[in-house]
Amino acid sequence: MNWSVHHNPAASRFETEIEAHLCVADYRLAGGVMTMTHTYVPPVLEGHGIAAALVGAALAHARAADLRVRPSCSYVARYMRRHPETLDLLEPGD
C-alpha cells in the first residue's frame, strides 16, 4: 500500500489519514535535533506498514534539513536499528 504522508510543521508531526483515521509520528525540534516522541496508528490499521511510512518520511525530512535525530519513541528506535542506513542521523550519544 502507498499512503500520502504529509509534514504538518504547525503540529510538529508527520501524518496521514486512512479510512478517516489519523496516523501520526510526533516530534519536537530544538537546536538542530528532531526528537521523535511518539508514533500512533489506530489498532484497526496496525500491521500494514503505516508507522514505517510515517517514520521513513520523518527521517527523510531530517536528512534533507540536516537535522540530527533522537528516537525517544521505541518504534522509531527499532525502525532505525532495522534500517542501518538511517543510523548516521542519530544525535551523538543516542
C-alpha positions as a Markdown table, in Angstrom:
| # | Residue | x | y | z |
|---|---|---|---|---|
| 1 | Met | 0.0 | 0.0 | 0.0 |
| 2 | Asn | 1.1 | 3.5 | -0.6 |
| 3 | Trp | -0.1 | 6.4 | 1.6 |
| 4 | Ser | 0.4 | 10.1 | 1.2 |
| 5 | Val | 2.4 | 11.2 | 4.3 |
| 6 | His | 2.3 | 15.0 | 5.0 |
| 7 | His | 4.6 | 17.1 | 7.1 |
| 8 | Asn | 2.5 | 19.3 | 9.4 |
| 9 | Pro | 5.1 | 21.6 | 11.0 |
| 10 | Ala | 2.4 | 23.6 | 12.9 |
| 11 | Ala | 1.5 | 20.4 | 14.8 |
| 12 | Ser | 5.1 | 19.1 | 14.8 |
| 13 | Arg | 4.2 | 15.8 | 13.2 |
| 14 | Phe | 4.1 | 13.7 | 10.1 |
| 15 | Glu | 0.6 | 12.4 | 9.4 |
| 16 | Thr | -1.6 | 10.5 | 7.1 |
| 17 | Glu | -5.4 | 9.9 | 7.2 |
| 18 | Ile | -6.6 | 6.4 | 6.2 |
| 19 | Glu | -10.3 | 5.4 | 6.3 |
| 20 | Ala | -11.0 | 8.5 | 8.5 |
| 21 | His | -8.3 | 7.5 | 11.0 |
| 22 | Leu | -5.4 | 9.9 | 11.7 |
| 23 | Cys | -2.0 | 8.3 | 12.0 |
| 24 | Val | 0.9 | 10.3 | 13.3 |
| 25 | Ala | 4.6 | 10.5 | 14.1 |
| 26 | Asp | 5.2 | 13.4 | 16.5 |
| 27 | Tyr | 8.4 | 15.2 | 17.1 |
| 28 | Arg | 10.0 | 18.1 | 18.9 |
| 29 | Leu | 12.6 | 20.3 | 17.3 |
| 30 | Ala | 15.3 | 22.1 | 19.2 |
| 31 | Gly | 18.9 | 23.1 | 18.4 |
| 32 | Gly | 19.0 | 21.1 | 15.2 |
| 33 | Val | 17.8 | 17.9 | 16.8 |
| 34 | Met | 14.5 | 16.3 | 15.9 |
| 35 | Thr | 13.3 | 14.3 | 18.9 |
| 36 | Met | 10.8 | 11.7 | 17.7 |
| 37 | Thr | 8.4 | 11.4 | 20.6 |
| 38 | His | 5.5 | 9.3 | 19.6 |
| 39 | Thr | 4.2 | 7.2 | 16.7 |
| 40 | Tyr | 0.5 | 6.3 | 16.6 |
| 41 | Val | -1.5 | 4.1 | 14.3 |
| 42 | Pro | -5.0 | 3.1 | 15.4 |
| 43 | Pro | -5.3 | -0.6 | 16.2 |
| 44 | Val | -7.6 | -1.3 | 13.3 |
| 45 | Leu | -4.8 | -0.2 | 10.9 |
| 46 | Glu | -1.8 | -1.8 | 12.6 |
| 47 | Gly | 0.4 | -4.2 | 10.7 |
| 48 | His | 0.2 | -2.5 | 7.3 |
| 49 | Gly | 3.4 | -0.5 | 7.3 |
| 50 | Ile | 1.8 | 2.8 | 8.1 |
| 51 | Ala | 4.1 | 3.6 | 11.0 |
| 52 | Ala | 7.1 | 2.7 | 8.9 |
| 53 | Ala | 5.9 | 5.1 | 6.2 |
| 54 | Leu | 5.5 | 7.9 | 8.7 |
| 55 | Val | 8.9 | 7.4 | 10.3 |
| 56 | Gly | 10.6 | 7.0 | 6.9 |
| 57 | Ala | 9.1 | 10.3 | 5.8 |
| 58 | Ala | 10.2 | 12.0 | 9.1 |
| 59 | Leu | 13.8 | 10.6 | 8.7 |
| 60 | Ala | 13.9 | 11.7 | 5.1 |
| 61 | His | 12.9 | 15.2 | 6.2 |
| 62 | Ala | 15.6 | 15.2 | 8.9 |
| 63 | Arg | 18.2 | 14.2 | 6.4 |
| 64 | Ala | 17.1 | 16.9 | 3.9 |
| 65 | Ala | 17.0 | 19.5 | 6.6 |
| 66 | Asp | 20.4 | 18.5 | 8.0 |
| 67 | Leu | 18.9 | 17.6 | 11.4 |
| 68 | Arg | 20.1 | 15.0 | 13.9 |
| 69 | Val | 17.5 | 12.6 | 15.3 |
| 70 | Arg | 16.9 | 11.5 | 18.9 |
| 71 | Pro | 14.5 | 8.5 | 18.9 |
| 72 | Ser | 12.5 | 8.9 | 22.2 |
| 73 | Cys | 9.8 | 6.7 | 20.7 |
| 74 | Ser | 10.6 | 3.0 | 20.9 |
| 75 | Tyr | 9.2 | 2.3 | 17.5 |
| 76 | Val | 11.5 | 4.9 | 15.9 |
| 77 | Ala | 14.5 | 3.4 | 17.7 |
| 78 | Arg | 13.5 | -0.1 | 16.4 |
| 79 | Tyr | 12.9 | 1.3 | 12.9 |
| 80 | Met | 16.4 | 2.9 | 12.8 |
| 81 | Arg | 18.1 | -0.4 | 14.0 |
| 82 | Arg | 16.3 | -2.3 | 11.2 |
| 83 | His | 17.3 | 0.4 | 8.7 |
| 84 | Pro | 21.0 | 0.9 | 9.3 |
| 85 | Glu | 21.2 | 3.5 | 6.5 |
| 86 | Thr | 19.4 | 5.9 | 8.9 |
| 87 | Leu | 21.8 | 5.4 | 11.8 |
| 88 | Asp | 24.0 | 8.3 | 10.7 |
| 89 | Leu | 21.2 | 10.6 | 11.6 |
| 90 | Leu | 21.4 | 9.8 | 15.3 |
| 91 | Glu | 22.3 | 12.5 | 17.6 |
| 92 | Pro | 25.7 | 11.6 | 19.1 |
| 93 | Gly | 25.2 | 9.7 | 22.3 |
| 94 | Asp | 21.9 | 8.1 | 21.2 |
